[in-house]
Amino acid sequence: MKHSFKRFSGIMLGLSLLFAVALTYGNKAEANKTSESVYYGLHPDVKEKAELVKQMAASQGILIRYTDGYRSFDSQDAIYEQGRTSPGPIVTNAQSGQSYHNFGLAIDFVLTDAYGNAQWSLERDANGNGVPDWEDVGNIAKSVGFTWGGDWEEFVDYPHLQLDYGLSLADLKHLHSQGYYQFAD
């Protein structure tokens, strides 16, 4: 009986470890899938600079996660309808063709804790430097060439970063009409 219990305990321990490893690597694979999918359709410079911002923020004790990148015109219109003709709060004033997201030139982020949980407080100062983390990340992003939505006066958009290369939305719509609008790898 003692031998059977020992064998059963060993099997259960082995299965538990196997399950834990599967969950760990499964979650990492899912996280990688999510981070890769947010990069789909982005201009390669946006993707590269977004990764740089994430690394620079982490080196200053601020963790971020990217939440939204390229959006099709249909997706943009669906988000625009939120809070207007569909349930939920209004989250954008941009219809299709009125957002740099529609051209692969914008990405949104959220501050996170060490567990990856979103942290939306505008006063949050995880690294204790006396500057809100949103502003720290905005300054980092600007240092690598992004425009930060936190600097906008009419519709302040703290999570928003964009590279516009000096192109207006009218320029981008014209390029889109010519078939140049998505920069997927």
Disulfide bonds with the S-S distance in Angstrom:
none
